[in-house]
Amino acid sequence: MTARHARRYATDVLALMLLPVPLLIAAPPAAFAGGGTRRWFGGGRGESRRADAQAAKDAAAAAFYELDTAQRDLRISIETITAMDGSPAARRAADDFSALGRRIDEVSHAYITAVDAHDLDRDDLESAAAGRALAELTRAKDELVRVKGELDRFERGLGPLLEEAETQLSRLAPAVERARAALLSASNALDMVRGSGLRADDLAARLAALAPELTKLNQGAGRHGVTETLQRADQVVREAEAIRIEAERLPGRAAEMAKRLVSLRTRAQALANRATSVEPVLSELRRRFTAACWQDLQHVPEEAAQHVRQAEERLGEAVKAHDEQRWADATALLATVRALLNSTDEAVSAAGDRLRRLEAVAADPQQEIQRTRFAIRDAQRLAMAGRNTPDPRHARPLDDCVARLERAIGGLEGRHPDYWHFLQETEAVRRTVARVVELIREERGGSAARRG
């Protein structure tokens, strides 16, 4: 019999010995007859030695039982730690527990050997034999107690690791349950969508892809590890929640897409009508202004008509994708239609806007001139605020703006001035002035912050 098997046998026997026994069964019949059947030898001192040895045996048995119970309890703690924690500290704790286990096997074997070596119930037990039994059983008990102390100290040192592991373990069951509940909710939402006549094939495929993950969750942390199981449960919850949300939104999304199809078709038709107004605008520009004022708009009528045709073709494809419930394709096609219509709208609007601006500046260029000069003077006052001389980084671009404006004004002289070039120049001047103002304010704001 190995030490481990012998220790287990002794523990089981000890457990049976500690069971309560009814008094009428435990007491021998002769005890009620006024005397016993055992013959006691040695008298006095010998009987005292036997009693001491028996007491030592009982104390050793109790120490053995306490040590074995503590080891069993601690083994559960170690298994919890190693299942939850793969850190070097956890592995070191497992190795230290194994070393303690070998030491426990040694002292347990010594105890079992001492118990087997001495029959304290023998009628002819000699005093010397009882003394040897007392010494060996006391020594075995002391070793059991000493190793129990080592085990207790080791257990106290496991506190932080065990607390963290138990915290992780307490999260396991709720995490797995949340994952199952999320999958059920996603499945129910998908069933409702299908009941409304929508196929939702892509959502169904994503939900089916989670089936292997659910299988692994059901297999438990014992097979896949607690950390991996927690991560898998969180991932399943996130994906299942995303599927549920998309499924619940799908009917509304389909209805909204149908409205957008109608809206974009109406817009395309309106733009097609507006595009026909570009040619008369261009005719007016050609009649009243130089070629430089309208040449860049020559392509607008042709491109507008082409873009509207393309938009209508993409709309037809989007309608088909919508009817076939290819939502991603329909969404992409609608984005293309919107981009085509936006560019067409901008081009058509640009022609009319060009004519209005040219007419305004031709009638009164001074309004544009004064607007630009005011912006320059305002920036110059800001550059001089709190200074005797302006910073060259600010003064130089502002001086250049003054010169550029004067050149633009000079370009208005002549029989056929290029009003479009004049407007572009004044806009460029105002942009430059705005950048200088922004630079001044940023620098002064930074200086104030440093002083504060």
Summary of the structure (lengths in Angstrom):
residues: 452
radius of gyration: 47.9
end to end distance: 85.2
largest distance: 151.1
contacts: 1317
relative contact order: 0.05
helix: 85%
strand: 0%
